[in-house]
């Protein structure tokens, strides 16, 4: 899910928004809306905007999911037949 939110959606969102906008304006002008000429379009700008959105998403998730500094990291261990996930041991 995180991969989808961080990488796929930000890259695809500007293009999907552009295609919906083109369909709307074709329908509004009375043209056949089922065909969009994909050879013409601002593809480089859409890709650039997607990369910018992906960068914003990466920074957002890094800030929101980050741990506070300090403490000692305890790596995952295999104990009593189960894997205990890694965690931070805080000195509080």
Secondary structure in CASP SS format (residue, H / E / C, confidence):
PFRMAT SS
TARGET T0000
AUTHOR 0000-0000-0000
METHOD secondary structure of the structure
MODEL  1
X C 1.00
X H 1.00
X H 1.00
X H 1.00
X H 1.00
X H 1.00
X H 1.00
X H 1.00
X H 1.00
X H 1.00
X H 1.00
X H 1.00
X H 1.00
X H 1.00
X H 1.00
X H 1.00
X H 1.00
X H 1.00
X H 1.00
X H 1.00
X H 1.00
X H 1.00
X H 1.00
X H 1.00
X H 1.00
X H 1.00
X H 1.00
X H 1.00
X C 1.00
X C 1.00
X C 1.00
X C 1.00
X C 1.00
X C 1.00
X C 1.00
X C 1.00
X C 1.00
X C 1.00
X C 1.00
X C 1.00
X C 1.00
X C 1.00
X H 1.00
X H 1.00
X H 1.00
X H 1.00
X H 1.00
X H 1.00
X H 1.00
X H 1.00
X H 1.00
X H 1.00
X H 1.00
X H 1.00
X H 1.00
X H 1.00
X H 1.00
X H 1.00
X H 1.00
X H 1.00
X H 1.00
X H 1.00
X H 1.00
X H 1.00
X H 1.00
X C 1.00
X C 1.00
X C 1.00
X C 1.00
X C 1.00
X C 1.00
X E 1.00
X E 1.00
X E 1.00
X C 1.00
X C 1.00
X E 1.00
X E 1.00
X E 1.00
X C 1.00
X C 1.00
X E 1.00
X E 1.00
X E 1.00
X C 1.00
X C 1.00
X E 1.00
X E 1.00
X E 1.00
X C 1.00
X C 1.00
X C 1.00
END
